[in-house]
């Protein structure tokens, strides 16, 4: 009977050791996970702040560039009469009709304004090439006014 009791005590002690080691290991890994989680949240917070700052800076640059594009005709060094400029915005900034103010347009100038170190976008480069290759044409579209029939 003493052997059975000794085995039972040893089994109970073994179970207690296993349960304790399980809880100790679990606590250890849960702490490591919480530490990792806090570090990641902190890193994400810093990255989020940096991304927000970068977005605001980029937005200000874009808005400043758009403002400049629209104000260029009124700068003292602008070569054309501001009344002869038509702002388009995209994909090109403006079209200038030199001589239009006198009633005698001499040419049509497609004008792209760049600020800073801006370069032409691929569509803008393509438009420039089309103009240089003479791939520009005139079209007229006539629409019947409301209440008029198209038949004559």
HELIX and SHEET records of a PDB file:
HELIX    1   1 UNK A    2  UNK A   71  1                                  70    
HELIX    2   2 UNK A   72  UNK A   74  5                                   3    
HELIX    3   3 UNK A   82  UNK A   84  5                                   3    
HELIX    4   4 UNK A  100  UNK A  102  5                                   3    
HELIX    5   5 UNK A  122  UNK A  132  1                                  11    
SHEET    1   A 3 UNK A  85  UNK A  87  0                                        
SHEET    2   A 3 UNK A  94  UNK A  96 -1                                        
SHEET    3   A 3 UNK A 109  UNK A 111 -1                                        
END                                                                             
